[in-house]
């Protein structure tokens, strides 16, 4: 994948660091100077089952091993259930790859343009069009949420709802939102004038695996099935109304794959837990979903809805006093 050198601030975001070409790991970068990189590692990235690894020591340099195969010196300053914080020696890092920030910025831009609470703040378009967009995305979200609720109800009866059973947006509004979203996809994932579906898929895999967290953005770019299932729902709505159906049929694959990946990433209690990517697990999901037709993707979507609902109920039960 192409390396990406963003113009915005690089801090408080995940980046990929390489000790060697073959040993790459993710690091949440909070501080950077010519000598040190400050930030934190996910505890799930540590090779904790290695009997030869000594206990971690506070305010000292620790030689740690990671699941990626990398071994690094890490000055530990803080530790909690999810992360260890501290510093790396910059001279020991062969390369810093900021590619992942492109995916973070895509989801940030997506939310800013297509979430009702944020669309009103878009300054790049005239006020009249901004008001229209804000009203439209609010109506669209309500319609899509209603469709998801009916789809879940149908899934409980082990069936896929017909298009006529679901509420629908006006064709003109649906086309406007389709064009606006595809423009955004192309803005971040264009390759020689064509939409790079593999890059889109990688972005949603990172997002579903909790690897795009960023303290720069409200919600920290954490996946939320209550909202993010609307990605696939919009794609299906566009397909059934024959609005750019070829494009949305291809995009439906990563949008439904994302759902299962997010569900797998959640702990049994419904608690979100950032993980290092398991290439085998993600590759398995890619093969599984890449081979599906639109009809099969709808069935997988229904299964994912029921699983997500189960996690939500479990979360509510565990949060009760």
Short mmCIF file of the C-alpha atoms (twelve columns), coordinates in Angstrom:
data_MODEL
# 
_entry.id   MODEL 
# 
loop_
_atom_site.group_PDB 
_atom_site.id 
_atom_site.type_symbol 
_atom_site.label_atom_id 
_atom_site.label_alt_id 
_atom_site.label_comp_id 
_atom_site.label_asym_id 
_atom_site.label_seq_id 
_atom_site.Cartn_x 
_atom_site.Cartn_y 
_atom_site.Cartn_z 
_atom_site.pdbx_PDB_model_num 
ATOM 1   C CA . UNK A 1   0.000   0.000   0.000   1 
ATOM 2   C CA . UNK A 2   1.181   3.533   -0.706  1 
ATOM 3   C CA . UNK A 3   2.747   5.459   2.137   1 
ATOM 4   C CA . UNK A 4   0.784   8.540   3.038   1 
ATOM 5   C CA . UNK A 5   2.284   11.812  4.261   1 
ATOM 6   C CA . UNK A 6   -0.640  13.829  5.655   1 
ATOM 7   C CA . UNK A 7   -0.388  17.567  6.105   1 
ATOM 8   C CA . UNK A 8   -2.344  17.571  9.371   1 
ATOM 9   C CA . UNK A 9   -0.903  17.009  12.825  1 
ATOM 10  C CA . UNK A 10  0.403   13.468  13.211  1 
ATOM 11  C CA . UNK A 11  -0.007  13.143  16.956  1 
ATOM 12  C CA . UNK A 12  -2.700  11.320  18.936  1 
ATOM 13  C CA . UNK A 13  -3.216  8.790   16.162  1 
ATOM 14  C CA . UNK A 14  -2.208  5.220   15.405  1 
ATOM 15  C CA . UNK A 15  0.781   4.811   13.093  1 
ATOM 16  C CA . UNK A 16  2.722   1.770   11.930  1 
ATOM 17  C CA . UNK A 17  6.348   1.413   13.000  1 
ATOM 18  C CA . UNK A 18  8.844   -0.958  11.420  1 
ATOM 19  C CA . UNK A 19  11.892  -2.381  13.174  1 
ATOM 20  C CA . UNK A 20  12.724  -4.261  9.973   1 
ATOM 21  C CA . UNK A 21  10.785  -4.746  6.766   1 
ATOM 22  C CA . UNK A 22  9.151   -7.887  8.159   1 
ATOM 23  C CA . UNK A 23  8.528   -6.670  11.711  1 
ATOM 24  C CA . UNK A 24  5.812   -4.003  11.743  1 
ATOM 25  C CA . UNK A 25  3.646   -3.017  14.692  1 
ATOM 26  C CA . UNK A 26  1.087   -0.341  15.565  1 
ATOM 27  C CA . UNK A 27  1.831   2.478   17.985  1 
ATOM 28  C CA . UNK A 28  -0.451  5.261   19.247  1 
ATOM 29  C CA . UNK A 29  1.798   8.288   18.740  1 
ATOM 30  C CA . UNK A 30  1.447   11.116  21.296  1 
ATOM 31  C CA . UNK A 31  4.935   12.655  21.230  1 
ATOM 32  C CA . UNK A 32  7.744   12.833  18.713  1 
ATOM 33  C CA . UNK A 33  11.189  14.458  18.648  1 
ATOM 34  C CA . UNK A 34  14.440  13.555  16.862  1 
ATOM 35  C CA . UNK A 35  15.369  11.107  19.629  1 
ATOM 36  C CA . UNK A 36  12.201  9.531   21.031  1 
ATOM 37  C CA . UNK A 37  8.673   8.496   20.107  1 
ATOM 38  C CA . UNK A 38  6.138   8.718   22.921  1 
ATOM 39  C CA . UNK A 39  2.812   6.949   23.071  1 
ATOM 40  C CA . UNK A 40  1.360   3.562   23.860  1 
ATOM 41  C CA . UNK A 41  1.069   -0.019  22.693  1 
ATOM 42  C CA . UNK A 42  -1.959  -2.235  23.018  1 
ATOM 43  C CA . UNK A 43  -1.320  -4.868  25.684  1 
ATOM 44  C CA . UNK A 44  -2.843  -7.427  23.331  1 
ATOM 45  C CA . UNK A 45  0.125   -6.792  21.017  1 
ATOM 46  C CA . UNK A 46  2.603   -8.031  23.641  1 
ATOM 47  C CA . UNK A 47  3.919   -11.574 23.499  1 
ATOM 48  C CA . UNK A 48  3.006   -12.118 27.152  1 
ATOM 49  C CA . UNK A 49  3.049   -15.904 26.969  1 
ATOM 50  C CA . UNK A 50  6.787   -15.936 26.335  1 
ATOM 51  C CA . UNK A 51  8.307   -17.453 29.498  1 
ATOM 52  C CA . UNK A 52  11.653  -15.850 28.734  1 
ATOM 53  C CA . UNK A 53  10.211  -12.327 28.952  1 
ATOM 54  C CA . UNK A 54  10.942  -10.651 32.323  1 
ATOM 55  C CA . UNK A 55  8.210   -8.695  34.174  1 
ATOM 56  C CA . UNK A 56  7.691   -5.126  32.974  1 
ATOM 57  C CA . UNK A 57  9.428   -2.502  35.122  1 
ATOM 58  C CA . UNK A 58  8.147   1.058   35.636  1 
ATOM 59  C CA . UNK A 59  10.352  4.033   34.783  1 
ATOM 60  C CA . UNK A 60  12.948  1.763   33.244  1 
ATOM 61  C CA . UNK A 61  13.846  0.471   29.818  1 
ATOM 62  C CA . UNK A 62  12.203  -2.863  29.038  1 
ATOM 63  C CA . UNK A 63  13.081  -5.128  26.130  1 
ATOM 64  C CA . UNK A 64  9.678   -6.336  24.967  1 
ATOM 65  C CA . UNK A 65  8.561   -8.827  22.345  1 
ATOM 66  C CA . UNK A 66  5.450   -8.340  20.206  1 
ATOM 67  C CA . UNK A 67  3.155   -10.749 18.390  1 
ATOM 68  C CA . UNK A 68  4.285   -9.156  15.118  1 
ATOM 69  C CA . UNK A 69  7.765   -10.594 15.699  1 
ATOM 70  C CA . UNK A 70  9.290   -7.239  16.553  1 
ATOM 71  C CA . UNK A 71  11.420  -6.709  19.651  1 
ATOM 72  C CA . UNK A 72  11.915  -3.173  20.940  1 
ATOM 73  C CA . UNK A 73  13.303  -1.231  23.874  1 
ATOM 74  C CA . UNK A 74  10.438  0.517   25.645  1 
ATOM 75  C CA . UNK A 75  10.699  2.972   28.555  1 
ATOM 76  C CA . UNK A 76  7.573   2.180   30.569  1 
ATOM 77  C CA . UNK A 77  5.789   5.044   32.330  1 
ATOM 78  C CA . UNK A 78  2.225   3.745   32.698  1 
ATOM 79  C CA . UNK A 79  0.245   0.543   32.382  1 
ATOM 80  C CA . UNK A 80  -3.481  -0.287  32.492  1 
ATOM 81  C CA . UNK A 81  -5.790  -3.099  31.415  1 
ATOM 82  C CA . UNK A 82  -5.530  -2.186  27.736  1 
ATOM 83  C CA . UNK A 83  -2.274  -0.321  27.063  1 
ATOM 84  C CA . UNK A 84  1.285   0.326   28.142  1 
ATOM 85  C CA . UNK A 85  2.571   3.889   27.769  1 
ATOM 86  C CA . UNK A 86  6.098   5.173   27.431  1 
ATOM 87  C CA . UNK A 87  8.848   5.911   24.907  1 
ATOM 88  C CA . UNK A 88  10.698  4.219   22.068  1 
ATOM 89  C CA . UNK A 89  14.169  5.096   20.818  1 
ATOM 90  C CA . UNK A 90  13.655  6.674   17.423  1 
ATOM 91  C CA . UNK A 91  17.003  5.489   16.046  1 
ATOM 92  C CA . UNK A 92  15.851  1.881   16.599  1 
ATOM 93  C CA . UNK A 93  12.821  2.395   14.362  1 
ATOM 94  C CA . UNK A 94  13.555  1.783   10.705  1 
ATOM 95  C CA . UNK A 95  10.413  3.438   9.347   1 
ATOM 96  C CA . UNK A 96  7.271   5.291   10.416  1 
ATOM 97  C CA . UNK A 97  4.342   4.665   8.072   1 
ATOM 98  C CA . UNK A 98  1.513   7.188   8.314   1 
ATOM 99  C CA . UNK A 99  -0.719  5.338   5.838   1 
ATOM 100 C CA . UNK A 100 -3.203  4.484   8.559   1 
ATOM 101 C CA . UNK A 101 -3.958  8.180   9.100   1 
ATOM 102 C CA . UNK A 102 -5.559  8.308   5.661   1 
ATOM 103 C CA . UNK A 103 -8.148  5.822   6.904   1 
ATOM 104 C CA . UNK A 104 -8.696  7.795   10.096  1 
ATOM 105 C CA . UNK A 105 -9.254  10.958  8.075   1 
ATOM 106 C CA . UNK A 106 -11.703 9.154   5.789   1 
ATOM 107 C CA . UNK A 107 -13.923 8.138   8.716   1 
ATOM 108 C CA . UNK A 108 -13.582 11.563  10.304  1 
ATOM 109 C CA . UNK A 109 -14.652 13.219  7.044   1 
ATOM 110 C CA . UNK A 110 -17.466 10.687  6.626   1 
ATOM 111 C CA . UNK A 111 -18.893 11.486  10.040  1 
ATOM 112 C CA . UNK A 112 -18.518 15.243  9.577   1 
ATOM 113 C CA . UNK A 113 -20.418 15.172  6.290   1 
ATOM 114 C CA . UNK A 114 -23.027 12.484  6.946   1 
ATOM 115 C CA . UNK A 115 -23.858 12.617  10.657  1 
ATOM 116 C CA . UNK A 116 -26.688 15.039  11.521  1 
ATOM 117 C CA . UNK A 117 -24.971 16.500  14.581  1 
ATOM 118 C CA . UNK A 118 -21.877 17.464  12.583  1 
ATOM 119 C CA . UNK A 119 -23.109 18.209  9.057   1 
ATOM 120 C CA . UNK A 120 -24.310 21.685  10.105  1 
ATOM 121 C CA . UNK A 121 -20.674 22.680  10.751  1 
ATOM 122 C CA . UNK A 122 -19.370 21.996  7.241   1 
ATOM 123 C CA . UNK A 123 -17.842 25.279  6.092   1 
ATOM 124 C CA . UNK A 124 -16.736 24.207  2.620   1 
ATOM 125 C CA . UNK A 125 -20.247 24.438  1.106   1 
ATOM 126 C CA . UNK A 126 -22.650 27.428  0.924   1 
ATOM 127 C CA . UNK A 127 -25.074 27.901  3.867   1 
ATOM 128 C CA . UNK A 128 -28.180 27.029  1.828   1 
ATOM 129 C CA . UNK A 129 -26.709 23.757  0.592   1 
ATOM 130 C CA . UNK A 130 -25.378 23.034  4.082   1 
ATOM 131 C CA . UNK A 131 -28.885 23.387  5.540   1 
ATOM 132 C CA . UNK A 132 -30.237 21.085  2.843   1 
ATOM 133 C CA . UNK A 133 -27.545 18.498  3.526   1 
ATOM 134 C CA . UNK A 134 -28.111 18.672  7.288   1 
ATOM 135 C CA . UNK A 135 -31.855 18.130  6.868   1 
ATOM 136 C CA . UNK A 136 -31.292 15.347  4.372   1 
ATOM 137 C CA . UNK A 137 -28.768 13.384  6.447   1 
ATOM 138 C CA . UNK A 138 -31.072 13.626  9.461   1 
ATOM 139 C CA . UNK A 139 -34.016 12.214  7.489   1 
ATOM 140 C CA . UNK A 140 -31.768 9.610   5.900   1 
ATOM 141 C CA . UNK A 141 -30.429 8.411   9.250   1 
ATOM 142 C CA . UNK A 142 -33.964 8.056   10.614  1 
ATOM 143 C CA . UNK A 143 -35.030 6.101   7.540   1 
ATOM 144 C CA . UNK A 144 -31.990 3.833   7.628   1 
ATOM 145 C CA . UNK A 145 -32.386 3.154   11.342  1 
ATOM 146 C CA . UNK A 146 -36.015 2.199   10.748  1 
ATOM 147 C CA . UNK A 147 -34.898 -0.152  7.962   1 
ATOM 148 C CA . UNK A 148 -32.295 -1.754  10.233  1 
ATOM 149 C CA . UNK A 149 -34.928 -2.301  12.955  1 
ATOM 150 C CA . UNK A 150 -37.282 -3.996  10.489  1 
ATOM 151 C CA . UNK A 151 -34.414 -6.046  9.062   1 
ATOM 152 C CA . UNK A 152 -33.548 -7.244  12.561  1 
ATOM 153 C CA . UNK A 153 -37.195 -8.139  13.205  1 
ATOM 154 C CA . UNK A 154 -37.284 -10.154 9.994   1 
ATOM 155 C CA . UNK A 155 -33.995 -11.833 10.900  1 
ATOM 156 C CA . UNK A 156 -35.578 -13.125 14.096  1 
ATOM 157 C CA . UNK A 157 -38.068 -14.928 11.869  1 
ATOM 158 C CA . UNK A 158 -35.177 -16.209 9.717   1 
ATOM 159 C CA . UNK A 159 -36.120 -14.259 6.620   1 
ATOM 160 C CA . UNK A 160 -34.854 -11.347 4.516   1 
ATOM 161 C CA . UNK A 161 -37.345 -8.462  4.151   1 
ATOM 162 C CA . UNK A 162 -38.484 -7.475  0.671   1 
ATOM 163 C CA . UNK A 163 -37.774 -3.950  -0.544  1 
ATOM 164 C CA . UNK A 164 -41.469 -3.042  -0.377  1 
ATOM 165 C CA . UNK A 165 -41.540 -3.815  3.362   1 
ATOM 166 C CA . UNK A 166 -38.902 -1.213  4.188   1 
ATOM 167 C CA . UNK A 167 -39.191 2.594   4.355   1 
ATOM 168 C CA . UNK A 168 -37.455 4.391   1.493   1 
ATOM 169 C CA . UNK A 169 -35.877 7.709   0.699   1 
ATOM 170 C CA . UNK A 170 -37.001 9.726   -2.297  1 
ATOM 171 C CA . UNK A 171 -34.960 8.713   -5.365  1 
ATOM 172 C CA . UNK A 172 -33.600 12.232  -5.793  1 
ATOM 173 C CA . UNK A 173 -32.410 12.366  -2.177  1 
ATOM 174 C CA . UNK A 174 -31.011 8.850   -2.361  1 
ATOM 175 C CA . UNK A 175 -29.065 9.680   -5.510  1 
ATOM 176 C CA . UNK A 176 -27.737 12.911  -3.961  1 
ATOM 177 C CA . UNK A 177 -26.433 11.031  -0.915  1 
ATOM 178 C CA . UNK A 178 -25.049 8.245   -3.075  1 
ATOM 179 C CA . UNK A 179 -23.115 10.682  -5.254  1 
ATOM 180 C CA . UNK A 180 -21.836 12.595  -2.209  1 
ATOM 181 C CA . UNK A 181 -20.607 9.422   -0.497  1 
ATOM 182 C CA . UNK A 182 -18.977 7.987   -3.607  1 
ATOM 183 C CA . UNK A 183 -17.224 11.310  -4.102  1 
ATOM 184 C CA . UNK A 184 -15.811 10.971  -0.590  1 
ATOM 185 C CA . UNK A 185 -14.734 7.367   -1.206  1 
ATOM 186 C CA . UNK A 186 -12.905 8.499   -4.331  1 
ATOM 187 C CA . UNK A 187 -11.338 11.452  -2.542  1 
ATOM 188 C CA . UNK A 188 -9.513  9.109   -0.173  1 
ATOM 189 C CA . UNK A 189 -9.367  5.838   -2.126  1 
ATOM 190 C CA . UNK A 190 -8.750  6.740   -5.751  1 
ATOM 191 C CA . UNK A 191 -6.216  4.763   -7.741  1 
ATOM 192 C CA . UNK A 192 -5.560  5.902   -11.316 1 
ATOM 193 C CA . UNK A 193 -9.051  7.335   -11.612 1 
ATOM 194 C CA . UNK A 194 -10.788 4.218   -10.248 1 
ATOM 195 C CA . UNK A 195 -12.134 3.462   -6.800  1 
ATOM 196 C CA . UNK A 196 -9.623  1.258   -4.964  1 
ATOM 197 C CA . UNK A 197 -11.931 -1.346  -3.415  1 
ATOM 198 C CA . UNK A 198 -9.040  -3.133  -1.717  1 
ATOM 199 C CA . UNK A 199 -8.067  0.082   0.084   1 
ATOM 200 C CA . UNK A 200 -11.692 0.588   1.140   1 
ATOM 201 C CA . UNK A 201 -11.766 -2.961  2.483   1 
ATOM 202 C CA . UNK A 202 -8.520  -2.466  4.397   1 
ATOM 203 C CA . UNK A 203 -9.888  0.720   5.952   1 
ATOM 204 C CA . UNK A 204 -13.052 -0.960  7.191   1 
ATOM 205 C CA . UNK A 205 -11.019 -3.893  8.521   1 
ATOM 206 C CA . UNK A 206 -8.847  -1.503  10.527  1 
ATOM 207 C CA . UNK A 207 -11.934 0.344   11.730  1 
ATOM 208 C CA . UNK A 208 -13.762 -2.836  12.723  1 
ATOM 209 C CA . UNK A 209 -10.691 -4.133  14.535  1 
ATOM 210 C CA . UNK A 210 -10.516 -0.947  16.639  1 
ATOM 211 C CA . UNK A 211 -7.210  0.189   15.120  1 
ATOM 212 C CA . UNK A 212 -8.229  3.694   14.049  1 
ATOM 213 C CA . UNK A 213 -8.709  5.183   17.491  1 
ATOM 214 C CA . UNK A 214 -7.873  8.880   17.578  1 
ATOM 215 C CA . UNK A 215 -8.252  11.315  20.460  1 
ATOM 216 C CA . UNK A 216 -8.569  14.086  17.865  1 
ATOM 217 C CA . UNK A 217 -12.176 13.240  17.154  1 
ATOM 218 C CA . UNK A 218 -15.356 12.969  19.271  1 
ATOM 219 C CA . UNK A 219 -16.033 9.290   19.890  1 
ATOM 220 C CA . UNK A 220 -12.362 8.521   19.243  1 
ATOM 221 C CA . UNK A 221 -13.276 6.683   16.013  1 
ATOM 222 C CA . UNK A 222 -14.505 3.668   17.960  1 
ATOM 223 C CA . UNK A 223 -16.899 1.430   15.981  1 
ATOM 224 C CA . UNK A 224 -20.518 1.657   17.113  1 
ATOM 225 C CA . UNK A 225 -22.943 -0.938  15.704  1 
ATOM 226 C CA . UNK A 226 -25.896 1.301   16.578  1 
ATOM 227 C CA . UNK A 227 -24.761 3.653   13.791  1 
ATOM 228 C CA . UNK A 228 -22.226 1.801   11.684  1 
ATOM 229 C CA . UNK A 229 -24.680 -0.858  10.472  1 
ATOM 230 C CA . UNK A 230 -26.167 2.002   8.450   1 
ATOM 231 C CA . UNK A 231 -23.203 1.754   6.040   1 
ATOM 232 C CA . UNK A 232 -24.447 -1.556  4.648   1 
ATOM 233 C CA . UNK A 233 -28.087 -0.527  4.920   1 
ATOM 234 C CA . UNK A 234 -27.502 2.474   2.661   1 
ATOM 235 C CA . UNK A 235 -25.666 0.286   0.146   1 
ATOM 236 C CA . UNK A 236 -28.604 -2.132  -0.001  1 
ATOM 237 C CA . UNK A 237 -31.071 0.745   -0.344  1 
ATOM 238 C CA . UNK A 238 -29.097 2.142   -3.300  1 
ATOM 239 C CA . UNK A 239 -28.830 -1.312  -4.912  1 
ATOM 240 C CA . UNK A 240 -32.567 -2.014  -4.682  1 
ATOM 241 C CA . UNK A 241 -33.318 1.372   -6.304  1 
ATOM 242 C CA . UNK A 242 -30.657 0.790   -9.004  1 
ATOM 243 C CA . UNK A 243 -28.578 3.816   -8.045  1 
ATOM 244 C CA . UNK A 244 -24.928 3.026   -8.917  1 
ATOM 245 C CA . UNK A 245 -25.731 -0.639  -8.176  1 
ATOM 246 C CA . UNK A 246 -22.453 -2.044  -9.511  1 
ATOM 247 C CA . UNK A 247 -20.383 0.179   -7.216  1 
ATOM 248 C CA . UNK A 248 -22.540 -0.314  -4.133  1 
ATOM 249 C CA . UNK A 249 -22.651 -4.091  -4.697  1 
ATOM 250 C CA . UNK A 250 -18.849 -4.150  -4.509  1 
ATOM 251 C CA . UNK A 251 -18.793 -1.824  -1.498  1 
ATOM 252 C CA . UNK A 252 -21.355 -3.994  0.278   1 
ATOM 253 C CA . UNK A 253 -18.695 -6.698  0.702   1 
ATOM 254 C CA . UNK A 254 -16.390 -4.743  3.081   1 
ATOM 255 C CA . UNK A 255 -19.378 -3.047  4.732   1 
ATOM 256 C CA . UNK A 256 -20.825 -6.396  5.844   1 
ATOM 257 C CA . UNK A 257 -17.405 -7.930  6.557   1 
ATOM 258 C CA . UNK A 258 -16.770 -4.974  8.873   1 
ATOM 259 C CA . UNK A 259 -19.821 -5.936  10.928  1 
ATOM 260 C CA . UNK A 260 -18.564 -9.420  11.733  1 
ATOM 261 C CA . UNK A 261 -15.025 -8.239  12.373  1 
ATOM 262 C CA . UNK A 262 -16.284 -5.659  14.871  1 
ATOM 263 C CA . UNK A 263 -18.435 -8.266  16.618  1 
ATOM 264 C CA . UNK A 264 -15.451 -10.637 16.873  1 
ATOM 265 C CA . UNK A 265 -13.321 -7.838  18.289  1 
ATOM 266 C CA . UNK A 266 -15.812 -7.138  21.086  1 
ATOM 267 C CA . UNK A 267 -15.212 -8.953  24.340  1 
ATOM 268 C CA . UNK A 268 -18.051 -11.230 25.546  1 
ATOM 269 C CA . UNK A 269 -19.251 -8.440  27.828  1 
ATOM 270 C CA . UNK A 270 -19.666 -6.106  24.873  1 
ATOM 271 C CA . UNK A 271 -16.590 -4.151  25.934  1 
ATOM 272 C CA . UNK A 272 -14.498 -2.768  23.081  1 
ATOM 273 C CA . UNK A 273 -10.935 -4.038  23.147  1 
ATOM 274 C CA . UNK A 274 -8.390  -2.912  20.584  1 
ATOM 275 C CA . UNK A 275 -6.454  -5.827  19.161  1 
ATOM 276 C CA . UNK A 276 -3.464  -6.235  16.947  1 
ATOM 277 C CA . UNK A 277 -4.727  -7.578  13.626  1 
ATOM 278 C CA . UNK A 278 -4.622  -11.318 13.180  1 
ATOM 279 C CA . UNK A 279 -3.731  -11.637 9.472   1 
ATOM 280 C CA . UNK A 280 -5.150  -15.155 9.339   1 
ATOM 281 C CA . UNK A 281 -8.465  -14.123 10.865  1 
ATOM 282 C CA . UNK A 282 -8.864  -11.109 8.596   1 
ATOM 283 C CA . UNK A 283 -7.808  -13.055 5.509   1 
ATOM 284 C CA . UNK A 284 -10.373 -15.734 6.384   1 
ATOM 285 C CA . UNK A 285 -13.112 -13.098 6.579   1 
ATOM 286 C CA . UNK A 286 -11.992 -11.563 3.280   1 
ATOM 287 C CA . UNK A 287 -12.236 -14.875 1.472   1 
ATOM 288 C CA . UNK A 288 -15.582 -15.598 3.098   1 
ATOM 289 C CA . UNK A 289 -17.209 -12.304 2.115   1 
ATOM 290 C CA . UNK A 290 -15.489 -11.786 -1.249  1 
ATOM 291 C CA . UNK A 291 -17.201 -14.939 -2.493  1 
ATOM 292 C CA . UNK A 292 -20.715 -13.821 -1.494  1 
ATOM 293 C CA . UNK A 293 -23.485 -12.574 -3.776  1 
ATOM 294 C CA . UNK A 294 -25.663 -9.629  -2.756  1 
ATOM 295 C CA . UNK A 295 -28.325 -12.067 -1.539  1 
ATOM 296 C CA . UNK A 296 -25.774 -13.974 0.532   1 
ATOM 297 C CA . UNK A 297 -24.450 -10.704 1.940   1 
ATOM 298 C CA . UNK A 298 -27.972 -9.826  3.063   1 
ATOM 299 C CA . UNK A 299 -28.203 -13.120 4.940   1 
ATOM 300 C CA . UNK A 300 -24.803 -12.522 6.554   1 
ATOM 301 C CA . UNK A 301 -25.920 -8.995  7.457   1 
ATOM 302 C CA . UNK A 302 -29.012 -10.461 9.172   1 
ATOM 303 C CA . UNK A 303 -26.826 -12.874 11.171  1 
ATOM 304 C CA . UNK A 304 -24.519 -10.032 12.182  1 
ATOM 305 C CA . UNK A 305 -27.493 -7.941  13.310  1 
ATOM 306 C CA . UNK A 306 -28.644 -10.657 15.689  1 
ATOM 307 C CA . UNK A 307 -25.126 -11.125 17.066  1 
ATOM 308 C CA . UNK A 308 -24.711 -7.368  17.581  1 
ATOM 309 C CA . UNK A 309 -28.067 -7.199  19.349  1 
ATOM 310 C CA . UNK A 310 -26.948 -9.995  21.666  1 
ATOM 311 C CA . UNK A 311 -23.771 -8.053  22.529  1 
ATOM 312 C CA . UNK A 312 -25.787 -4.896  23.207  1 
ATOM 313 C CA . UNK A 313 -28.094 -6.736  25.613  1 
ATOM 314 C CA . UNK A 314 -25.073 -8.292  27.307  1 
ATOM 315 C CA . UNK A 315 -23.466 -4.845  27.667  1 
ATOM 316 C CA . UNK A 316 -26.611 -3.399  29.252  1 
ATOM 317 C CA . UNK A 317 -26.787 -6.311  31.688  1 
ATOM 318 C CA . UNK A 318 -23.167 -5.859  32.716  1 
ATOM 319 C CA . UNK A 319 -23.562 -2.095  33.184  1 
ATOM 320 C CA . UNK A 320 -26.459 -2.435  35.619  1 
ATOM 321 C CA . UNK A 321 -25.523 -1.667  39.270  1 
# 
